[in-house]
Amino acid sequence: MNVLREVEMPGVLVDRQLFRSGMARLAAGVNIITSAGANGRCGFTASAVCSVTDDPPTLMVCINRGSQSYEAIKANGILCVNTVAGAHEELSMRFAGANGVKDMETRFAGGEWQELVTGAPSLAGAVVSFDCRLSHQVAVGTHDVLFCEVVAVHTSEDVEGLVYFGRKFHRLSA
């Protein structure tokens, strides 16, 4: 068993790089989080998404408060969690700001978008899209945890999934 570093004193946290190295070993689905409204259309790539409860159907999404999309998503009050398919790898990199892509319209240009209930952009061909209203948020360190009530779900059949593990994308077949 490899131990990166054990913490010997109760209440002492591991250093940031050790934590990041450990998190790189936690496989996670790849999601493009999108929003639209009076404060514009925006989006970012996230792996920090998970189910909270099915009554009412609620997801949580973690977003860095320094993100270009942060203020618009809060103000719009809606978002869509688009769990991307293998074919969307390049699009997910674009929404992550790879190669310096900051312009939102350039990010959206690489995908086919539709609307479900809220008006947030839903990615055609995504493994699943969860259309949500923000219900509340909690600040933790540099991020906010957004609790999102799901108002619509759209799934695609026979698509390859995409996960992030070891700082790389990996495709999964059903």
C-alpha positions in Angstrom: 0.0 0.0 0.0 1.4 3.4 -1.0 0.9 6.1 1.6 1.5 9.6 0.3 1.6 11.1 3.8 -0.2 10.3 6.9 -1.5 13.0 9.2 -0.3 12.2 12.7 -2.0 15.1 14.6 -5.7 15.2 15.0 -7.2 18.4 13.4 -4.2 18.9 11.1 -5.1 19.0 7.4 -3.0 17.6 4.6 -1.3 20.1 2.3 -3.0 21.3 -0.9 -0.8 19.4 -3.4 -1.2 16.1 -1.5 -5.0 16.6 -1.6 -4.9 17.4 -5.3 -2.8 14.4 -6.0 -5.2 12.2 -4.1 -8.2 13.7 -5.9 -6.6 12.9 -9.2 -7.1 9.2 -8.3 -10.8 9.6 -7.7 -12.6 8.9 -11.0 -15.4 11.3 -11.8 -17.9 11.9 -14.5 -17.3 14.9 -16.8 -20.0 17.5 -16.8 -20.5 20.8 -18.7 -22.6 23.1 -16.5 -24.5 25.7 -18.4 -26.8 28.6 -17.6 -28.7 31.3 -19.5 -30.8 34.3 -18.7 -30.6 38.0 -18.2 -27.0 37.7 -17.1 -26.0 35.9 -20.3 -25.2 32.4 -21.4 -22.2 30.8 -19.7 -20.7 27.4 -18.8 -17.8 25.5 -17.3 -16.6 22.0 -17.0 -16.9 20.3 -13.6 -16.3 16.9 -12.1 -17.6 17.9 -8.7 -21.3 17.0 -9.2 -23.3 14.4 -7.3 -26.8 13.4 -6.2 -28.1 14.7 -2.9 -31.6 13.2 -2.6 -34.4 12.0 -4.8 -37.1 13.6 -2.7 -37.1 16.3 -3.9 -34.7 15.4 -6.8 -31.6 17.4 -6.0 -28.0 17.6 -7.2 -25.0 19.5 -5.8 -22.5 21.3 -8.0 -19.3 22.8 -6.7 -18.1 26.0 -8.4 -15.1 28.1 -7.7 -16.2 31.6 -6.8 -13.4 32.9 -9.1 -15.0 31.2 -12.1 -15.9 33.3 -15.1 -19.4 31.7 -14.9 -20.0 32.1 -11.1 -21.8 35.5 -11.0 -24.0 34.7 -14.1 -25.1 31.3 -12.7 -26.0 32.8 -9.3 -27.9 35.7 -10.9 -29.7 33.5 -13.5 -30.8 31.1 -10.8 -30.8 28.1 -13.2 -28.4 25.7 -14.6 -28.2 22.5 -16.6 -25.8 19.7 -15.6 -24.8 18.0 -18.9 -23.0 14.7 -18.3 -20.9 14.5 -21.5 -20.5 11.6 -23.8 -17.2 10.4 -25.1 -17.7 12.4 -28.3 -17.7 15.6 -26.3 -14.2 15.4 -25.0 -12.9 18.4 -27.0 -16.0 20.4 -26.0 -15.4 19.7 -22.4 -11.9 21.0 -22.7 -13.2 24.1 -24.4 -15.6 24.7 -21.5 -12.7 24.1 -19.1 -11.0 27.1 -20.8 -8.3 25.0 -22.5 -6.1 26.9 -25.0 -7.3 30.1 -23.4 -10.9 29.9 -24.7 -12.6 32.4 -22.4 -15.3 33.7 -24.8 -18.6 32.0 -24.0 -20.0 32.1 -27.5 -16.8 30.3 -28.7 -17.3 27.7 -26.1 -21.0 27.1 -27.1 -20.2 27.1 -30.8 -18.7 23.5 -30.6 -22.0 21.9 -29.5 -25.6 21.4 -30.4 -27.9 22.9 -27.8 -31.6 22.7 -26.9 -33.7 23.8 -24.0 -35.7 21.7 -21.6 -37.8 23.6 -18.9 -35.7 26.4 -17.4 -34.1 27.7 -20.6 -30.5 26.7 -19.6 -28.7 25.1 -22.5 -29.0 21.3 -22.7 -26.3 19.5 -24.7 -27.8 17.3 -27.5 -26.3 13.9 -27.2 -25.2 14.2 -23.6 -25.4 11.0 -21.6 -27.9 12.8 -19.4 -28.9 16.4 -18.8 -30.4 17.6 -15.6 -32.2 20.9 -15.9 -32.2 22.6 -12.5 -33.2 25.6 -10.4 -30.8 26.7 -7.7 -32.4 26.2 -4.3 -29.5 27.3 -2.0 -25.7 27.5 -1.7 -23.1 27.0 0.9 -19.6 28.6 0.8 -16.7 26.3 1.5 -13.1 27.6 1.1 -12.7 28.9 -2.5 -15.9 27.3 -3.7 -19.7 27.4 -3.4 -21.7 24.2 -3.2 -24.8 24.8 -5.2 -27.9 22.7 -4.3 -30.0 22.4 -7.5 -33.6 21.1 -7.7 -34.0 19.0 -10.8 -37.0 20.0 -12.9 -36.3 18.0 -16.0 -34.1 15.1 -17.2 -33.1 14.2 -20.7 -31.1 11.0 -21.5 -29.5 9.7 -24.6 -29.2 6.0 -25.5 -26.2 4.1 -26.8 -23.6 6.8 -26.1 -20.1 6.3 -24.7 -19.5 7.9 -21.2 -16.5 10.0 -20.3 -14.7 10.0 -16.9 -11.7 12.0 -15.6 -9.1 9.9 -13.8 -5.4 10.4 -13.4 -5.6 13.9 -14.9 -6.8 12.3 -18.2 -10.1 11.6 -19.9 -11.2 7.9 -20.3 -14.1 6.7 -22.4 -16.5 4.1 -21.1 -18.8 1.9 -23.1 -22.1 0.5 -21.7 
